[in-house]
């Protein structure tokens, strides 16, 4: 864990300097800035420290920034500094989640004591998060999101980094890349006890959308004979997964934005506000930024959802994972259908790696299913049309073979070179060429 630090946001240079000096003399790392806008560059997800902020600031005020920070990380200690006339605001801020507040003028020792308690709390929170991530990794994330390519390794690391936070997530990827699988992993490793609730925004008629999301009271409309809990309310304490978010009607986008900002809903036919605590994960196969620029998706909703963005790589950009994925899907299909595990020869493997896979992992899984059922001919006009250059396919295959042998020999270069019947210098050059770590 990084050494904990404090960010002080104070526009009065004398007060800011005094805070910095007092904390630094106690051996506490501190950085002072005069505005929220400058602080935003310093406070990243899982920030290893605490924030001390004046309420009255130029630009965004301290209260608004506190709410924005806590929306992303509810456990981040935020200490507010207030003038005498702002005490009531600070008290309300404590109810809204502020760690503590300090009233001006204050003595340095009081600031140090409050900051030390906050740092101890933050250290414990980050330690628990790290432990959860380690347990999640041991729990088999690499067996759910399969692959040894650099993009997949990076994806797994990012999932472990953000799964335990409350930040909303936007998953972007082509059809068949595994967006719902990633969403389920984020939920399963988050520690949330509530439901994982999935809704395909493109599969609902617009007339039913509002009732499906918000629920309704009996008599709210014709045919509503009894109360129905909506998807958002059902996801309380858990995760709401909105697939194909680009298909959500514009009118519903406005209402969803309000829910994300206020975390409350109203069932149709009711005036009662219901508080909801659910993490929202949205998925899209489209470029939402481009749709927003064209006016086909609300830009404010896009920026609200895009707190954390996960971009799923298409299968053609991680060809070295194809043999491993195909072997995995083949074994699953053979077991499911009660068939012996068929062998795949090198020619068929080359063909798999040369194909562009427009349907991505889903298409590969279906191909493995057919192969397990005895439909062994992998060649097809579609594969021939969408084949990639031979050199690219060969390099991808070579990379996957080297990566597998390195893994099998636990990174031992000599044993790997011996098993591949190649010189160590040649192997080292190829490891460097393909970006592999021995």
N, C-alpha and C positions, 0 to 999 in steps of 0.2 A: 504494500500500500504506500502511496506517495505520502511525504510529510504533510501534515495538515497545515492549513494556512487560513488567513482571514482577509476578506476583501472589505474595505471600508469605503462606503459611498457617502461623501460629504462635500457640499459645494463651498463651504467656508474653509479657506486654506489653512487658517490658524487652528481650527478645531480638527481638521483632517490631519495636520502635521502632529498635533498633540496626541491623537489616537495612535498614529503610526509609531511615534517615539515610545509611548508607554508600553505598547505591545511588544515592540522590538527589544526593549530593555529586559523583558521577561522571557526572551528567547522564542517568541512566537513569530512565525513568518507572517508578514502583513504587506498588503498592497493597497494604496489609497488611490481613489479616482474621484472626479468631481461630478460624474453623471452616471445614470443608469446605462446610457448608450455605450459608455466606455467599459462599464462593468460586464456587459453582456459578452464581450470577447474573452473574459477571464473565467466565467462560470459555465463550465461544460457539464454534460450529464455525469452523474456520480462525482460531482465536484468534491474534492478532498478538503473540506473546510467549512467555514460558516460565513455568513454575510452580516455585516453591520451597516445599516442604512438610515440616513436621515429621512424623515417623512417628507419634508418640503425640499424639493429638488427642481432644477430646471429640466425641461423636457418631461419624461415620465416620472411621476412621483414615487416615493418609496413604497406606499401602500399598494399601488397598482403593480409595481415590480414584484413585491412580495407574493401577491396572488398568482402572478405569472410563474414565478419560481416554484411555488408550492403545487401548482397544477402539473408541473413536470416531475417534481420530486417532493412528495408530501413530507418526507423526513428531513429535509434540509433546514437546519436551524437559521432563522432570520431574526436578527435583533434590531429593533427599531429605536432610533434616537429621536426624541420629540421635545418640542418646546412646551412651555407651561400650558399654552392654550390648546395644545393638541392631545392632552392626556386622554380625553374621552375617545378620540380616534384610536389611540394606541391600545386602550382597553378593548375596544371592539376588534382590533387587529389580533389581539391575543386569542379572542374567541374564534377568529378566522384561521388561526394556525401559527401566528408569530411565536417564536420561542420565548422572547422576553422584550421589554422595552426599558430604555434608560432616559430619564428626564434631564434636560439641560437646566442649569449647568451641573456637571457631574465630576466626581473626583476620579483620577486615573485608576485607583485600586478597585473601584466598583466596576468599571469597564472590564478590567482584567479578570475579576472573579466571574462575571457573567459569561465572558468569552471562554474562559477555561471550562466551565460546566458544559457550555455548548459544544466545545471541541471534543470533550469526553463522550458526549452523546453521539456526535457525528462519527467518531472513531468506532464505536460499538456498532452503529448502523452499517457502516461500510464493511466491517469485519463479517457481520452476519450475511450481507449480500454476497461477499466473496465466497463464503462457505456454501451458500445456496448454489452459486454458479459451479463450484467444484463438484458438489453433489449431483447437480444436473448433468454435468459432463460425464461423471461416473455412471449416471443413470442411463446413458446410451443415446445422447443426441447424435453421435456419429453413426449409430445404427438406424436412426430415423431419417436423417438427412445424409445420404450416402454419397461418398466421393472423396477423392484425395487431391483434386485440382485446387489451385490457388483461390479461384473464386468461391468454391464451396467451403474451403477452410476459413476464408474471411467471413462468409455468411454465418457459419456456426459461431465464430467468435463474437460477431455483432449480436446474434440472438442471445448469447450468454451475458453479454454486457448490458442489454436493455430489458431482459425478461423480468427481472425483479423490480423494475421501476413501474411507475404508474403512467408513463408517457404513452400517448396515443401513437399508433404506428401506421404508416402507409406502405403497403407491399406492392411493388410494381414488377410486372413480368409478363411474358408472352403466355398464351394459352398453353396449358400443360406443363408449366415449369414448377408447379407444386406450391402455389400461393396458400391454399388452405392448410396444407401440411405444415408450412412455416408458421401460420397463425396458430395452429393447435400446439405446436412446440412452444411458442411464446406463452400461451396460456398454461400449459402443463408444467412448465418450469418456473412460472411466476410465483407460485405459492398461493395464488388466489383460490378460495374455497368454493366460489360460486360456479355457475354453469358456463360452458362455452356455447354460445348461441350464434348460429350461422344463419345469415339471410342473404339470398341471392337477389340483389336489387333489380336485375334484369328479368327475373322470372315472375314478377308480380304485376297484375294490372294496376294502373295508377289509381283506380277507384278504391282498391283494397289496401293501398300502401299505408295510409295513415293509421287505419285500424290495426294493421299487422304490426307496425312499429310501436305505436303508443297504447294500444289496447282500447277497450271501450266499456262503458257502463251499460247495463240493461236498459233498453229503450232508446239508446243513443241514435239509432236509425232503424229503418224497417228491416226486420230480421234479426236484430240484436236482442235476443230473448234473455240473455244472462251476461253478467260481467265477464270480460276476457282480459287477461293480463297480456300486454304487448311484449315484443321481443326485448326492448330496452329494459323494461322493468324485470323481465325474467332473467336478464343477465346481471342483475344487481349482485355485487360481490364477485363477479366473474368477468367474462370477456364477451363483447359483442363484435362479431365478425361480419362486416358488410362487404360481400363479394360483388364485383362488377359495379363499384360505386359510381362509375361514369354514367350508368343507366338510371340513376336516381332522378326522378322528376325535379325540376328546378324549384317548384313550390315546396317540396319535401326537403330539399337541400337547405332552404332558409330555416325550416323548423328544426332540422338536425343540428345546424350551427348553434341555434339558441340552446339546445340541450347540452351540447359540448361546452358552451360557455357557462351555463348556470347549473348544470347537472341536476336538473329537475324536469319532470314531465307532467302532462295532464292527460288523463284518459279522455277519449271522445265522450262527450255528454257529461263531463265533470269539470268543476272549477277548482278542484283540490290539487295543490302542488305536491308531487311525490318526489322526494329526494332519491337519486339513484347514484350508486357508486359502481361504475363499470368501466373497464378499459375498452376503448374502441380501436379495432384494427380494421382498416379498409384495404381493399385490394382492387387493382385495376390492370387491364391489359393495354390501356391507352396512355398517352402522354397527357396527364392532367394539366400540366403547366401550359401546353399548347391549347388544350380545350378551353382553359380559363382565358387565355389571350384572345380566343375566337368568340368568347361570350357563351360557350356551350357548357360551361361548368363554373359555378361561383368561385371566384378567386379567394374570397375570404374563407370559404369552407376548405379549399385546397390548402391554404397556409395553416389553417387550424389543424387539419389532419396530418400535415407533413411535419410533425414534430421530430419523428424518427422515420427515416426512409430506408427500406430494404429493397434493393434491386436484385431480382433473381436472374442469374445468367441463363441464357438459352443453352440447350444441350450442345449445339454446334460450337459453342465457345469453350466447352470443356470436354472435348472428345476423349481425353484420356480416362474419363470416368465411365465411358460407355461399356467396356468389358465388365467392370465391377458391377454396374447397375444391371446389365443384362443377366449376369450370373445370379444376382440377388433375386430378380423378378422370375427367372427361370426356376430357381429352387422353390420359391413360394408357389408358383403355378403347378409344379410337379407334385408338391405335397398336397395342394388343394384338390387336384384331380386324381390323386392316387396313382400317378405315373412314375416310372423310373426317370431319374434325372438324365436327360439326353446330353450328349457331348456336342460341343461346338468346335468345328475345325478352324484352322487359321484363315482359310479362304473366306469362310462365312464371317469370321470376326473382322477381317479387313473390310468386308462389304458393309457391315454394321457401322464401322468407323468412317467410311467414306460417304455415308448418307447424311443429308443435311438435317433430318428430323424436324420438319416444320411443326409437327405436333408435340415435339419435345419429349419429356420423360413419360408422359401419358402414352404417346405413340410407341415408345420403346417397350413399355410394360405390356401393351397389347400385342406387340410382335413376339415378346417372350411367351406370352400366354398361348399364342397360336403354335409356336415352336414346341412347347411342352405337350400340346395336344397332338403332335405328330405332323403338323403342317410345316415341314422343314424348309421349304423353298423360300429363302429370304429375298431372292431377287424379284423385282417387280418393275414395271415401267416407271412408276413414281420414283423408286430408288435410283434408277438409271438417270432420270431427268434431273434429280436433285443431288447427284454425286458431287463431291468436292474434288479439287485437284489432287492427283495422286501424291505429290510431295507433302501436301498438308496432312493427308490421311496417314501416310507413313510416319511422319514426325509425331503425330498424336499417338499412334500405336507405340512407337519407340519410347516416347515419354512415359506412357502407362506401364510398359514392361519394366523400365528402369525404376520407376516409383514403387512398383510392387515388390521388386527384388530388394530394394533398399529397405522397405518396410519389413520384409521377411527376415532380413539379416540385421535388423535393428540399427540400420545406418552404417554398418561396417563396410568400408569401401573395398577392402581386400577380398572379403568373402563375396560381396556383390559382383566384383569384377571376375572372380573365379567362376561363379555360377553362370555368368553371361558369356564366359569364354572371350573376354576382351581385356585389353591392357588397362591398368589403373589410370594412366594418363589420359587415355581415350575416354574412359568412363567419367573422369573428373571434368573433362571438357564438355561432355554431354550434360552432366549435372548442372554445370554453370549455364550452358545454352538454354536448357529448359526451365531454369529457375527452381530446381529441386534442392532440398537440403539433405545432406547425407546424415 
